[in-house]
Amino acid sequence: MADPFRHNVLLHDLPDDTLPARHSKGAKRRTAQLQRFLKTLHEEMGGWLEPSGTVTFVVLNRHDWRQVVRHPYGLPFIRNERRDAKADRSADEGPRVHIVAAADYPERLLHRWDELFVRAAHAGEQPPGDLREFLDLLIGHEWGHAAANLSGLRSRVKWLDEFMATYIFLATLRSCGLDEIFERFIAWARLEVAGSQVRHADLGSFEYPRGKLKFDDMVWFQGVFTLRAADVLEEHGWDFPVAMKRRLTTTARGDVARTLVDIEPSFRDWFRVFSPQTPSNEVL
């Protein structure tokens, strides 16, 4: 399977040397706007992490989504393109990653946040903007996954990959001077933590398949990872992902937590968020 979208649906191209895009009928304006945003991020990140490979942005309407995607229409995700030995591609071309987003957001998805908003309001947290804007920012977060994958930062430990994607997204927003967007994303993270019914969750549960994680758990994890990434970013900036990139080349999957602590010792106590009854020296 060389390209998971090219032959399944009819898509229109928006060529670009840095971040090409394709879209379903009727989604050209939305695609072009988000493409410009993602391109800005990708060009800035490249100066720090030196990615190798190609990222493509794909926007699908409801009909086309059903032809290529099994999970419910709405939330963005990435898909790594599988290598095709028969494809005419040079060995140094690198991997390809597709960022997939919906052309609009169904009411069913938007209403899933209603109860969380009520609980967050009781805790003193209000949405910093329209929910659709936040869902659009999650496309930027998915770009963070793509950037990590192309930069040698994919560990295949799901919680760490989620954290690193968030970190790269936030670091790039800072580097681009997009401070207002940065602060709104942090405000959304505070709302997620305050509005979720979760107070502690086993970090190992994040390794479940995406569809198995409950909505409140997913939101809580996302908020916790984002707030932690923002804290580390303020102290270490790009030095942290650069150090992680260097270490992950020789780190076994089971040793990534120790690697985090080696680079930034405060992670040892942070792991207690997920296992509050466990002594910190037993978390690793």
C-alpha contacts under 8 A as a table, 3 or more apart, distances in Angstrom:
res1	aa1	res2	aa2	distance
1	M	4	P	6.28
1	M	81	E	7.60
1	M	82	R	6.19
1	M	83	R	7.48
1	M	84	D	6.41
2	A	81	E	6.44
2	A	82	R	6.08
2	A	83	R	6.44
2	A	84	D	5.53
2	A	87	A	7.21
3	D	6	R	5.76
3	D	7	H	7.65
3	D	81	E	6.38
3	D	82	R	7.91
4	P	7	H	7.34
4	P	8	N	7.32
4	P	68	V	7.49
4	P	81	E	7.15
5	F	8	N	5.42
5	F	9	V	6.34
5	F	68	V	6.98
6	R	9	V	6.50
6	R	10	L	7.31
6	R	11	L	7.40
7	H	10	L	7.49
8	N	67	Q	6.78
8	N	68	V	6.80
9	V	64	D	6.18
9	V	67	Q	7.11
9	V	68	V	7.94
10	L	24	S	7.09
11	L	22	R	5.84
11	L	23	H	5.21
11	L	24	S	5.05
11	L	25	K	7.11
12	H	22	R	5.28
12	H	23	H	5.24
12	H	24	S	6.37
12	H	25	K	7.24
13	D	20	P	7.69
13	D	21	A	5.99
13	D	22	R	4.47
13	D	23	H	6.68
14	L	20	P	6.05
14	L	21	A	4.97
14	L	22	R	5.76
14	L	23	H	7.91
14	L	32	A	7.46
15	P	19	L	7.82
15	P	20	P	4.80
15	P	21	A	6.28
16	D	19	L	5.46
16	D	20	P	4.45
16	D	21	A	7.42
17	D	20	P	6.54
18	T	39	K	6.56
18	T	42	H	7.68
18	T	43	E	7.40
19	L	35	Q	7.19
19	L	38	L	7.56
19	L	39	K	5.70
19	L	42	H	7.73
19	L	54	T	7.55
19	L	55	V	6.01
19	L	56	T	5.71
19	L	57	F	7.04
20	P	35	Q	7.78
20	P	55	V	7.48
20	P	56	T	5.25
20	P	57	F	6.38
21	A	31	T	7.31
21	A	35	Q	6.82
21	A	56	T	5.53
21	A	57	F	4.47
21	A	58	V	5.65
21	A	59	V	7.93
22	R	31	T	7.70
22	R	56	T	7.79
22	R	57	F	6.37
22	R	58	V	4.90
22	R	59	V	6.45
23	H	27	A	6.00
23	H	28	K	6.39
23	H	31	T	6.60
23	H	58	V	5.63
23	H	59	V	4.62
23	H	60	L	5.88
24	S	27	A	5.74
24	S	28	K	7.60
24	S	59	V	6.31
24	S	60	L	5.10
24	S	61	N	5.80
24	S	64	D	7.05
24	S	103	A	7.89
25	K	28	K	7.24
25	K	61	N	7.54
27	A	30	R	5.54
27	A	31	T	6.02
27	A	59	V	7.03
27	A	60	L	7.67
27	A	61	N	7.40
27	A	103	A	5.90
28	K	31	T	5.13
28	K	32	A	6.06
29	R	32	A	5.19
29	R	33	Q	6.23
30	R	33	Q	5.30
30	R	34	L	6.28
30	R	103	A	7.27
31	T	34	L	5.32
31	T	35	Q	5.82
31	T	58	V	7.84
31	T	59	V	6.29
32	A	35	Q	4.97
32	A	36	R	6.29
33	Q	36	R	5.43
33	Q	37	F	6.66
34	L	37	F	5.04
34	L	38	L	6.15
35	Q	38	L	5.16
35	Q	39	K	5.93
35	Q	57	F	6.98
36	R	39	K	5.10
36	R	40	T	6.26
37	F	40	T	5.29
37	F	41	L	6.53
38	L	41	L	5.07
38	L	42	H	6.07
38	L	140	G	6.71
38	L	143	W	7.16
39	K	42	H	5.00
39	K	43	E	6.07
40	T	43	E	5.44
40	T	44	E	6.34
40	T	176	C	7.70
41	L	44	E	5.29
41	L	45	M	6.07
41	L	169	F	7.91
41	L	172	T	6.00
41	L	173	L	7.11
41	L	176	C	7.29
42	H	45	M	5.17
42	H	46	G	6.09
42	H	147	A	7.44
43	E	46	G	5.31
43	E	47	G	7.15
44	E	47	G	5.85
44	E	48	W	7.53
44	E	172	T	6.57
44	E	175	S	7.13
44	E	176	C	6.82
45	M	48	W	5.47
45	M	49	L	6.21
45	M	50	E	7.68
45	M	147	A	7.80
45	M	168	I	7.86
45	M	172	T	5.95
46	G	49	L	5.46
46	G	50	E	4.85
46	G	51	P	5.98
47	G	50	E	6.01
48	W	238	W	7.13
48	W	242	V	7.63
49	L	151	S	5.93
49	L	241	P	7.89
49	L	242	V	6.62
50	E	151	S	6.30
51	P	147	A	6.94
51	P	150	L	4.95
51	P	151	S	4.20
51	P	152	G	7.62
52	S	93	E	7.70
52	S	94	G	5.61
52	S	95	P	7.25
52	S	150	L	5.35
52	S	151	S	6.31
53	G	93	E	6.06
53	G	94	G	4.11
53	G	95	P	4.75
53	G	96	R	5.65
53	G	97	V	8.00
53	G	150	L	5.86
54	T	94	G	7.12
54	T	95	P	6.41
54	T	96	R	4.70
54	T	97	V	6.31
54	T	150	L	7.67
55	V	96	R	5.74
55	V	97	V	4.78
55	V	98	H	5.69
55	V	99	I	7.26
55	V	146	A	6.81
56	T	96	R	7.63
56	T	97	V	6.34
56	T	98	H	4.78
56	T	99	I	6.17
57	F	98	H	5.80
57	F	99	I	4.84
57	F	100	V	6.20
57	F	101	A	7.88
58	V	98	H	6.76
58	V	99	I	5.98
58	V	100	V	4.83
58	V	101	A	6.29
59	V	100	V	5.87
59	V	101	A	4.86
59	V	102	A	5.53
59	V	103	A	5.77
60	L	63	H	7.82
60	L	64	D	5.66
60	L	65	W	5.46
60	L	100	V	7.38
60	L	101	A	6.39
60	L	102	A	5.19
60	L	103	A	5.51
61	N	64	D	5.49
61	N	65	W	5.96
61	N	102	A	5.97
61	N	103	A	4.88
61	N	104	D	7.25
62	R	65	W	5.11
62	R	66	R	6.43
62	R	73	Y	6.61
62	R	102	A	7.37
62	R	103	A	7.44
63	H	66	R	5.47
63	H	67	Q	6.83
64	D	67	Q	5.14
64	D	68	V	6.80
65	W	68	V	5.55
65	W	69	V	5.46
65	W	73	Y	6.75
65	W	102	A	7.65
66	R	69	V	5.46
66	R	70	R	6.66
66	R	73	Y	7.68
69	V	72	P	7.96
71	H	211	G	7.91
72	P	75	L	7.86
73	Y	102	A	6.92
73	Y	105	Y	7.91
73	Y	106	P	7.54
74	G	101	A	7.20
74	G	102	A	5.28
74	G	104	D	7.12
74	G	105	Y	5.42
74	G	106	P	6.63
74	G	109	L	6.92
75	L	101	A	6.79
75	L	102	A	6.95
75	L	135	L	7.30
76	P	99	I	7.28
76	P	100	V	5.51
76	P	101	A	4.47
76	P	102	A	6.70
76	P	138	L	6.94
76	P	139	I	5.76
76	P	142	E	6.89
77	F	99	I	6.02
77	F	100	V	5.43
77	F	101	A	6.85
77	F	139	I	7.58
77	F	142	E	5.92
78	I	97	V	6.78
78	I	98	H	5.46
78	I	99	I	4.48
78	I	100	V	5.80
78	I	142	E	6.30
78	I	143	W	7.83
78	I	145	H	7.37
78	I	146	A	6.90
79	R	97	V	5.85
79	R	98	H	5.17
79	R	99	I	6.62
79	R	100	V	7.51
80	N	95	P	7.73
80	N	96	R	6.19
80	N	97	V	4.52
80	N	98	H	6.27
81	E	95	P	7.08
81	E	96	R	5.38
81	E	97	V	5.80
81	E	98	H	7.25
83	R	95	P	7.89
84	D	87	A	5.29
89	R	93	E	6.90
90	S	93	E	5.48
91	A	94	G	6.97
95	P	150	L	6.87
96	R	150	L	7.94
97	V	146	A	5.98
97	V	149	N	7.99
97	V	150	L	7.93
98	H	146	A	7.59
99	I	139	I	7.63
99	I	142	E	6.66
99	I	143	W	6.52
99	I	146	A	7.28
101	A	139	I	6.84
102	A	105	Y	6.81
105	Y	109	L	6.75
105	Y	110	L	7.07
105	Y	132	R	7.32
106	P	109	L	5.49
106	P	110	L	6.61
107	E	110	L	5.00
107	E	111	H	6.05
108	R	111	H	5.29
108	R	112	R	6.55
109	L	112	R	5.37
109	L	113	W	7.61
110	L	113	W	5.94
110	L	114	D	7.56
110	L	131	L	7.34
110	L	132	R	7.98
111	H	114	D	5.24
112	R	115	E	7.25
112	R	116	L	7.95
113	W	116	L	5.22
113	W	117	F	6.16
114	D	117	F	5.26
114	D	118	V	6.53
115	E	118	V	5.09
115	E	119	R	6.32
115	E	195	G	7.97
116	L	119	R	5.18
116	L	120	A	6.04
116	L	192	E	7.55
116	L	195	G	4.60
116	L	196	S	5.97
117	F	120	A	5.04
117	F	121	A	6.08
117	F	126	Q	7.35
117	F	127	P	7.50
117	F	191	L	7.69
117	F	195	G	6.12
118	V	121	A	5.15
118	V	122	H	6.47
118	V	195	G	7.27
119	R	122	H	5.19
119	R	123	A	6.49
119	R	194	A	7.21
119	R	195	G	4.73
119	R	196	S	7.39
120	A	123	A	4.96
120	A	124	G	6.30
120	A	125	E	5.10
120	A	126	Q	6.72
120	A	191	L	5.78
120	A	192	E	7.54
120	A	194	A	5.02
120	A	195	G	3.87
120	A	196	S	7.61
121	A	124	G	4.94
121	A	125	E	5.01
121	A	126	Q	5.65
121	A	195	G	7.62
122	H	125	E	7.44
123	A	194	A	6.16
123	A	195	G	7.43
125	E	190	R	7.26
125	E	191	L	5.49
125	E	194	A	6.98
126	Q	191	L	6.77
127	P	130	D	7.22
127	P	131	L	7.64
127	P	187	A	7.50
127	P	188	W	6.54
127	P	191	L	6.88
128	P	184	R	6.10
128	P	187	A	6.40
128	P	188	W	6.77
129	G	133	E	6.84
129	G	134	F	7.56
129	G	184	R	7.83
130	D	133	E	5.42
130	D	134	F	6.92
131	L	134	F	5.12
131	L	135	L	6.36
132	R	135	L	5.02
132	R	136	D	6.18
133	E	136	D	5.00
133	E	137	L	6.30
134	F	137	L	4.92
134	F	138	L	6.42
134	F	185	F	7.28
134	F	188	W	7.36
135	L	138	L	5.02
135	L	139	I	6.94
136	D	139	I	5.26
136	D	140	G	7.14
137	L	140	G	5.03
137	L	141	H	6.49
137	L	185	F	7.41
138	L	141	H	4.67
138	L	142	E	6.18
139	I	142	E	4.99
139	I	143	W	6.25
140	G	143	W	4.87
140	G	144	G	6.41
140	G	169	F	6.56
141	H	144	G	4.90
141	H	145	H	6.80
141	H	165	A	6.28
141	H	166	T	5.85
141	H	169	F	5.73
142	E	145	H	5.03
142	E	146	A	6.52
142	E	165	A	7.12
143	W	146	A	4.94
143	W	147	A	6.07
143	W	165	A	7.66
143	W	169	F	7.40
144	G	147	A	5.01
144	G	148	A	6.08
144	G	164	M	7.62
144	G	165	A	4.17
144	G	166	T	6.25
144	G	167	Y	7.75
144	G	168	I	5.53
144	G	169	F	5.03
145	H	148	A	5.10
145	H	149	N	6.15
145	H	161	D	7.16
145	H	162	E	7.30
145	H	164	M	7.56
145	H	165	A	4.55
145	H	166	T	7.88
146	A	149	N	5.12
146	A	150	L	6.25
146	A	165	A	7.89
147	A	150	L	5.25
147	A	151	S	6.08
147	A	165	A	7.56
147	A	168	I	7.64
148	A	151	S	5.06
148	A	152	G	6.36
148	A	153	L	4.76
148	A	154	R	5.87
148	A	161	D	7.87
148	A	164	M	7.04
148	A	165	A	6.22
148	A	168	I	7.42
149	N	152	G	5.77
149	N	153	L	5.72
149	N	154	R	4.96
150	L	153	L	7.52
151	S	154	R	7.88
151	S	245	K	7.50
152	G	245	K	5.99
152	G	248	L	7.69
152	G	249	T	7.61
153	L	161	D	7.67
153	L	164	M	7.57
153	L	241	P	7.87
153	L	244	M	7.12
153	L	245	K	5.39
153	L	248	L	6.87
154	R	157	V	7.99
154	R	161	D	6.01
155	S	158	K	7.75
155	S	160	L	7.08
155	S	161	D	6.28
155	S	248	L	7.04
155	S	253	R	6.68
155	S	256	V	7.89
156	R	160	L	7.95
156	R	161	D	6.70
156	R	253	R	7.36
157	V	160	L	5.53
157	V	161	D	6.09
157	V	207	E	7.30
157	V	253	R	6.80
158	K	161	D	5.07
158	K	162	E	6.06
158	K	206	F	6.61
158	K	207	E	5.62
159	W	162	E	5.04
159	W	163	F	6.18
159	W	203	L	7.25
159	W	206	F	5.96
159	W	207	E	6.92
160	L	163	F	4.97
160	L	164	M	6.05
160	L	256	V	7.97
161	D	164	M	5.13
161	D	165	A	6.08
162	E	165	A	5.24
162	E	166	T	6.32
162	E	225	F	7.63
163	F	166	T	5.19
163	F	167	Y	6.16
163	F	225	F	5.51
163	F	226	T	7.25
163	F	229	A	6.91
164	M	167	Y	4.90
164	M	168	I	6.08
164	M	229	A	7.99
164	M	241	P	7.53
165	A	168	I	5.28
165	A	169	F	6.20
166	T	169	F	5.16
166	T	170	L	6.20
166	T	225	F	7.25
166	T	226	T	6.07
166	T	229	A	6.77
167	Y	170	L	5.21
167	Y	171	A	5.95
167	Y	226	T	7.36
167	Y	229	A	5.14
167	Y	230	A	7.17
167	Y	233	L	7.23
167	Y	241	P	7.98
168	I	171	A	5.05
168	I	172	T	6.00
168	I	241	P	7.55
169	F	172	T	5.31
169	F	173	L	6.26
170	L	173	L	5.10
170	L	174	R	6.30
170	L	182	F	6.41
170	L	229	A	7.74
170	L	230	A	7.07
170	L	233	L	7.92
171	A	174	R	5.17
171	A	175	S	6.22
171	A	233	L	6.71
171	A	237	G	6.65
171	A	238	W	6.83
172	T	175	S	4.92
172	T	176	C	6.05
173	L	176	C	5.19
173	L	177	G	6.30
173	L	178	L	5.07
173	L	179	D	6.70
173	L	181	I	7.36
173	L	182	F	6.07
174	R	177	G	5.17
174	R	178	L	5.88
174	R	179	D	5.95
174	R	182	F	6.95
175	S	178	L	7.59
178	L	181	I	5.58
178	L	182	F	6.30
179	D	182	F	4.84
179	D	183	E	6.10
180	E	183	E	5.20
180	E	184	R	6.26
181	I	184	R	5.13
181	I	185	F	6.20
182	F	185	F	5.26
182	F	186	I	6.39
183	E	186	I	5.07
183	E	187	A	6.16
184	R	187	A	4.89
184	R	188	W	6.20
185	F	188	W	5.07
185	F	189	A	6.33
186	I	189	A	4.94
186	I	190	R	6.38
186	I	226	T	6.91
186	I	227	L	6.65
186	I	230	A	7.73
187	A	190	R	5.15
187	A	191	L	6.33
188	W	191	L	5.00
188	W	192	E	6.16
188	W	223	G	7.63
189	A	192	E	4.98
189	A	193	V	6.37
189	A	222	Q	7.08
189	A	223	G	4.12
189	A	224	V	7.21
189	A	226	T	6.23
189	A	227	L	6.59
190	R	193	V	5.30
190	R	194	A	6.12
190	R	223	G	6.31
190	R	227	L	7.46
191	L	194	A	5.06
191	L	195	G	5.75
191	L	223	G	7.75
192	E	195	G	5.28
192	E	196	S	5.88
192	E	219	V	5.70
192	E	220	W	5.83
192	E	222	Q	7.60
192	E	223	G	5.34
193	V	196	S	5.48
193	V	198	V	7.87
193	V	219	V	7.27
193	V	220	W	5.10
193	V	223	G	5.40
193	V	224	V	6.70
196	S	199	R	7.75
196	S	216	D	5.30
196	S	217	D	7.45
196	S	219	V	6.78
196	S	220	W	5.85
197	Q	216	D	6.38
198	V	201	A	6.98
198	V	216	D	6.56
198	V	217	D	6.31
198	V	220	W	6.47
200	H	273	V	6.44
200	H	274	F	5.41
200	H	275	S	7.22
200	H	276	P	7.58
201	A	205	S	7.46
201	A	217	D	7.36
201	A	274	F	5.22
201	A	275	S	7.42
202	D	205	S	5.50
202	D	206	F	7.65
202	D	274	F	5.19
202	D	275	S	6.46
203	L	206	F	5.69
203	L	207	E	7.84
203	L	274	F	5.71
203	L	275	S	7.98
204	G	207	E	5.61
204	G	208	Y	7.85
205	S	208	Y	5.60
205	S	213	L	7.64
206	F	209	P	7.99
206	F	213	L	7.20
208	Y	212	K	6.13
208	Y	213	L	6.65
209	P	212	K	5.45
209	P	213	L	7.10
210	R	213	L	5.77
211	G	214	K	7.77
213	L	217	D	6.42
213	L	218	M	6.16
214	K	217	D	5.25
214	K	218	M	6.13
215	F	218	M	5.10
215	F	219	V	6.17
216	D	219	V	5.14
216	D	220	W	6.02
217	D	220	W	5.07
217	D	221	F	6.08
218	M	221	F	5.33
218	M	222	Q	6.20
219	V	222	Q	5.12
219	V	223	G	6.21
220	W	223	G	5.17
220	W	224	V	6.14
221	F	224	V	5.13
221	F	225	F	6.02
222	Q	225	F	5.27
222	Q	226	T	6.09
223	G	226	T	5.15
223	G	227	L	6.21
224	V	227	L	5.35
224	V	228	R	6.18
225	F	228	R	5.21
225	F	229	A	6.01
226	T	229	A	5.07
226	T	230	A	6.19
227	L	230	A	5.15
227	L	231	D	6.38
228	R	231	D	5.13
228	R	232	V	6.34
229	A	232	V	5.25
229	A	233	L	5.94
230	A	233	L	5.02
230	A	234	E	6.27
231	D	234	E	5.43
231	D	235	E	6.91
232	V	235	E	5.39
232	V	236	H	5.97
232	V	237	G	7.45
232	V	240	F	7.99
233	L	236	H	5.18
233	L	237	G	4.58
233	L	238	W	7.45
233	L	240	F	7.71
234	E	237	G	6.06
236	H	239	D	5.58
236	H	240	F	5.74
237	G	240	F	6.39
238	W	241	P	5.80
238	W	242	V	6.28
239	D	242	V	5.18
239	D	243	A	6.02
240	F	243	A	5.19
240	F	244	M	6.21
240	F	263	I	7.59
241	P	244	M	4.85
241	P	245	K	5.98
242	V	245	K	5.12
242	V	246	R	6.40
243	A	246	R	5.17
243	A	247	R	6.27
243	A	263	I	7.37
244	M	247	R	5.07
244	M	248	L	5.86
244	M	259	T	7.98
244	M	260	L	7.78
244	M	263	I	7.78
245	K	248	L	5.41
245	K	249	T	6.85
246	R	249	T	6.05
247	R	250	T	5.81
247	R	251	T	6.17
247	R	259	T	7.40
248	L	251	T	4.80
248	L	252	A	7.75
248	L	256	V	7.77
251	T	255	D	6.24
251	T	256	V	6.55
251	T	259	T	7.50
252	A	255	D	5.36
252	A	256	V	6.89
253	R	256	V	5.94
254	G	257	A	7.62
255	D	258	R	5.44
255	D	259	T	6.34
256	V	259	T	4.90
256	V	260	L	6.27
257	A	260	L	5.14
257	A	261	V	6.45
257	A	284	L	6.33
258	R	261	V	5.06
258	R	262	D	6.09
258	R	284	L	6.45
259	T	262	D	5.00
259	T	263	I	6.31
260	L	263	I	5.27
260	L	264	E	5.93
260	L	265	P	7.45
260	L	267	F	6.61
261	V	264	E	4.95
261	V	265	P	4.41
261	V	266	S	6.82
261	V	267	F	5.36
261	V	268	R	5.86
262	D	265	P	5.95
264	E	267	F	6.10
265	P	268	R	5.89
266	S	269	D	5.77
266	S	270	W	6.51
267	F	270	W	4.74
267	F	271	F	6.25
268	R	271	F	5.64
268	R	272	R	7.52
268	R	280	S	6.23
268	R	281	N	7.65
268	R	283	V	7.72
268	R	284	L	7.73
269	D	272	R	5.46
269	D	273	V	7.83
269	D	280	S	5.97
270	W	273	V	5.73
271	F	274	F	5.76
271	F	275	S	6.78
271	F	280	S	7.27
271	F	283	V	6.65
272	R	275	S	4.79
272	R	276	P	4.73
272	R	277	Q	7.65
272	R	278	T	6.97
272	R	279	P	7.70
272	R	280	S	6.26
272	R	283	V	7.32
273	V	276	P	5.68
275	S	278	T	5.46
275	S	283	V	7.40
276	P	279	P	7.80
278	T	282	E	6.48
278	T	283	V	6.65
279	P	282	E	5.50
279	P	283	V	6.84
280	S	283	V	5.32
280	S	284	L	7.62
281	N	284	L	6.49
